Structure formats: C-alpha cells, structure tokens
Amino acid sequence: MNKQTAVSSKWIKTKMLEGSSSLAAHIPTTLRLTQNTLNRMLTRYGMVYVKPVSGSLGIGVMRVERSKGKWKVQSGLKISSFSTFQKMFRWLRSQIRGTPYLVQRGIHVLRHRGRPLDFRVMIQKARLQGWLVTGTAARVAHPRKAVTNGSQGGSIFGAKSLLRRIAGRKQAAKALKTFNRLAYSTARRFTLAYPRMRELGLDIAVDTKDRAWILEVNTKPDPCPFTKLNDSSMIRNIVKIARGYGRTYCLECNKAKRG
C-alpha cells in the first residue's frame, strides 16, 4: 500500500489523470519541456504555459505565446518579446536553470473585467461521509499577471455569483455540477494509487466554449482562497473536516485580495 498523502510531481499527477477515460478529456495536453516539445505545442496551440514539475503558489509559471511573428513570455509582471523561437528558448532556459519543467496547452479561459479567472475546488475525505466537495471559489488574476493564484495577488470571488454574472444562471449551475463531478472522479482516481490521501484542491478553468479543464491537482491544498469569501461557512467546514484527519492550516492569508 502506498502510504503517501501528498504528491509534488505535476507530471505524475497528470499521467494519473490521463489514465482515466472520463478525466482525460478534461486534461490539457501536457508534456515534459524541451525545445522540441515547446516548438510543437506553440505551433499547434499558439499559447502555452510552462511550469516547474514540482512547485506551488504559481511560482515559476510562465505564459509563452506566438503572435504576429514574435514570441512573448510573461513571467510575473514582466513581458519579454523575441524575434525568433531560438532566442526565446535560450532566454527561457537561462531563467529555468536546469529545473525540470512541463509545457501545458494554454486555455483561453473566461475573464472578469479582462482578467483571466479559474476556480479552486476543495474536496476532502470526512471520517464518516467519505469524499465531500467542501468549497469552490473563483480566482481572478492580478490585473498585470497571467496566473490567478491568490499568493500572486489574485482576487477571490464567490464562484456561483461570479459565474452567474459572466455566464448566466443556467450555465453557472451546469459548470458547478461539472466541477463537482470532476472533483469526485479525481478523488476516486487518486485514492486507487494513494489510499491515505485525504484532501485535494483542483484548479479548474472554463474556456470560452464552456468546457471545463483541470489545470492542476494539489495534494496539499492551501485553503487561503476560502478565507476571502464573504460567506465564512466554507472555510469553517474545511477546517473542521481537516481536523478530523489531523491537518491544521495557517490561515494568515495576506496576499490574496477579497473580490
């Protein structure tokens, strides 16, 4: 029996999800980063994200785009532009400094006031009820950044209210139902390999055609987004269930903003 309760490798987690036929359709194409894979992905999709194999809080994540004969990389607040793919890749390699990275298909996500947004879905294993979705929050990127993480200055909104505002009541209800289905399927999948897993945080995006994509699964999720919601019932429930399996959280969450 695998006794791990957390998995840091995004590559391992991606491969695990891709092994499920019901989940594979919701996983953006993800490959190990090389000059060849980056070139292929940019040729096919036009925009990608590169991210460290092991990492959290959006640190080291960069958006790479091919547009109008230029190659652009956004890292934090800085956007660098290059005239050739080779120049861009050389610069990227100097930033990465040998750290193993992945390249993931970029999703053109829903936006709020022009800023990209995605959703954090928390699912936990309660002692009596088993796996339960205990919280869903919307994360809107800092006005000048490409990542939505609260730790990178993102703003947190109630998922249902923001979805209703952007997509309408009917589409919002449908999206939230899909998020829950993906969360339960992911929890079942992870439990097969890691029976001692007790909590997961899914980062889910919705594209402009209303399709949901699992961008990442966190096996040691930070509940900070839920401290920024006007309704405090989600964070209270998350903390209560976590206590049941022996986890406590630091809830000093200063970087994320209340939406």
C-alpha positions in Angstrom: 0.0 0.0 0.0 1.3 3.5 -0.9 1.3 5.5 2.3 1.9 8.9 0.7 -0.6 11.6 1.5 0.9 14.2 -0.9 2.4 14.1 -4.4 4.6 17.0 -5.6 5.3 15.9 -9.2 2.8 17.6 -11.6 4.0 15.0 -14.2 3.0 12.0 -12.1 -0.4 13.7 -11.3 -1.1 14.4 -14.9 -0.3 10.9 -16.0 -2.6 9.5 -13.3 -5.5 11.7 -14.5 -4.8 10.8 -18.2 -5.2 7.1 -17.3 -8.9 7.7 -16.7 -11.1 7.9 -19.8 -13.6 10.2 -18.1 -11.0 12.6 -16.9 -8.6 12.5 -19.9 -10.9 14.7 -22.0 -10.6 17.5 -19.4 -6.8 17.5 -19.1 -4.9 20.0 -21.4 -2.1 18.4 -23.4 0.9 18.4 -21.1 4.5 17.3 -22.0 7.9 17.5 -20.5 9.5 20.8 -21.6 12.2 20.5 -24.3 13.0 22.8 -27.2 11.2 20.3 -29.5 8.0 19.9 -27.3 7.7 23.7 -26.8 8.0 24.4 -30.5 5.4 21.7 -31.3 3.0 22.9 -28.7 3.3 26.6 -29.8 2.8 25.6 -33.5 -0.3 23.7 -32.5 -1.9 25.9 -29.9 -0.3 29.3 -30.2 -0.2 29.8 -26.5 1.1 27.6 -23.7 2.1 27.7 -20.0 5.4 26.4 -18.8 5.6 25.3 -15.1 8.0 23.6 -12.8 7.4 19.8 -12.4 7.4 20.4 -8.6 6.2 23.7 -7.3 3.3 25.6 -5.8 1.7 29.0 -5.4 2.2 29.8 -9.1 5.9 30.4 -8.5 7.9 29.9 -11.8 4.8 29.6 -14.0 5.2 31.5 -17.3 2.9 32.1 -20.3 4.5 31.7 -23.7 2.8 33.0 -26.8 3.4 33.1 -30.5 1.8 36.2 -32.0 2.4 38.2 -35.2 5.8 36.8 -35.9 7.0 37.3 -32.3 7.5 35.0 -29.3 6.4 36.5 -26.0 7.0 35.2 -22.5 5.1 36.6 -19.5 6.8 36.0 -16.1 5.1 37.8 -13.2 4.6 41.4 -14.3 7.3 41.3 -17.0 6.6 40.5 -20.7 9.7 39.7 -22.8 9.5 39.7 -26.6 11.8 37.8 -29.0 12.2 37.9 -32.8 12.9 34.1 -33.1 11.9 31.0 -31.3 15.6 30.1 -30.7 16.2 33.4 -28.9 13.1 33.0 -26.8 14.1 29.4 -25.8 17.6 30.4 -24.9 16.2 33.1 -22.6 13.7 30.7 -21.1 16.5 28.1 -20.5 18.5 30.8 -18.6 15.5 31.5 -16.4 14.8 27.8 -15.6 18.4 27.0 -14.8 18.1 23.2 -15.2 14.9 22.9 -13.2 12.6 20.2 -14.7 9.6 21.9 -16.4 6.4 21.0 -18.1 4.7 22.6 -21.1 0.9 22.7 -21.0 -1.6 23.7 -23.6 -2.8 27.2 -22.9 -6.6 27.5 -22.4 -8.4 30.7 -23.4 -10.3 31.0 -20.1 -13.3 33.0 -19.1 -12.4 36.6 -18.0 -13.7 39.0 -15.5 -13.1 42.7 -16.4 -10.5 41.5 -18.9 -8.6 39.4 -16.3 -8.3 35.6 -16.6 -10.1 33.5 -14.0 -10.3 29.9 -12.8 -11.7 28.0 -9.9 -10.3 26.2 -6.8 -12.4 23.2 -5.9 -11.6 21.7 -2.5 -12.6 18.0 -1.9 -11.8 16.3 1.5 -12.3 12.8 2.9 -14.5 13.1 6.0 -14.3 10.3 8.6 -17.9 9.2 8.2 -19.2 10.5 4.9 -16.1 9.8 2.7 -15.2 12.3 0.0 -17.0 15.6 0.0 -16.7 18.8 -2.0 -16.3 21.3 0.7 -15.6 24.5 -1.2 -15.5 26.2 -4.6 -14.0 29.7 -5.1 -13.3 31.8 -8.2 -9.8 33.2 -8.5 -9.2 36.3 -10.8 -5.7 37.1 -11.9 -3.9 40.3 -10.8 -4.5 42.9 -13.5 -1.0 42.5 -14.9 -0.3 38.8 -14.3 -1.1 35.6 -16.2 -1.6 33.4 -13.2 -4.7 33.5 -10.9 -3.1 32.4 -7.6 -4.1 34.5 -4.6 -0.4 34.2 -3.5 0.4 36.1 -6.7 -2.0 38.9 -5.9 -5.2 37.4 -7.4 -8.7 38.3 -6.1 -11.1 35.8 -4.7 -14.8 35.8 -5.5 -17.8 33.5 -4.7 -17.9 31.0 -7.6 -21.6 30.9 -8.1 -22.2 34.6 -8.0 -19.3 35.4 -10.4 -20.3 32.6 -12.8 -23.9 33.8 -12.9 -22.6 37.3 -13.7 -20.4 36.1 -16.5 -22.3 33.1 -18.0 -25.9 33.4 -16.7 -27.8 31.3 -14.1 -28.3 28.2 -16.2 -24.6 27.9 -17.4 -23.4 28.6 -13.9 -25.4 25.7 -12.4 -24.1 23.4 -15.2 -20.5 24.5 -14.6 -20.6 23.9 -10.8 -22.2 20.5 -11.4 -19.3 19.6 -13.7 -16.7 20.9 -11.2 -18.2 18.5 -8.6 -18.2 15.6 -10.9 -14.6 16.2 -11.9 -13.6 16.5 -8.2 -15.2 13.2 -7.2 -13.7 11.4 -10.2 -10.3 12.8 -9.4 -10.6 11.8 -5.7 -11.5 8.2 -6.7 -8.6 8.1 -9.2 -6.1 9.3 -6.6 -7.4 7.0 -3.9 -6.6 4.0 -6.0 -2.9 4.9 -6.1 -2.8 6.7 -2.7 -5.3 5.2 -0.3 -4.2 7.6 2.5 -4.9 10.7 0.5 -7.4 12.9 2.5 -7.7 16.2 0.6 -7.3 17.6 -2.9 -7.5 21.1 -4.4 -8.4 21.1 -8.1 -7.6 24.2 -10.2 -10.3 24.2 -12.9 -10.7 26.6 -15.8 -13.6 27.1 -18.1 -12.8 28.0 -21.7 -14.8 30.4 -24.0 -16.8 27.4 -25.3 -17.9 26.5 -21.7 -15.6 23.4 -21.5 -14.0 22.7 -18.1 -10.3 21.9 -17.9 -8.4 20.5 -14.9 -5.2 22.7 -14.9 -3.7 21.1 -11.8 -4.4 19.0 -8.8 -2.9 20.0 -5.4 -2.5 17.2 -2.9 -1.7 19.6 -0.1 -4.0 22.4 -1.0 -3.8 25.9 0.6 -7.3 26.9 1.9 -6.4 30.6 1.8 -8.8 31.5 -1.0 -11.8 30.4 1.1 -10.8 32.9 3.9 -11.5 35.7 1.4 -15.1 34.8 0.7 -18.0 36.9 2.3 -19.6 33.6 3.3 -17.3 32.0 6.0 -19.2 28.7 6.2 -16.9 27.0 3.6 -13.6 27.8 5.4 -15.2 26.7 8.8 -16.2 23.4 7.3 -12.9 22.9 5.5 -11.0 23.4 8.8 -13.4 21.2 10.8 -13.1 18.2 8.4 -9.3 18.7 8.1 -9.0 18.5 11.9 -10.7 15.0 11.6 -7.7 13.7 9.7 -5.1 15.6 11.7 -4.3 18.6 9.5 -4.3 22.2 10.6 -3.8 25.2 8.4 -2.1 28.5 8.7 -4.9 31.0 7.8 -2.8 34.1 7.7 -3.6 34.9 4.1 -2.3 38.4 3.3 -1.5 38.3 -0.4 -4.9 37.3 -1.9 -7.5 40.0 -2.2 -11.2 39.8 -1.5 -13.1 40.1 -4.7 
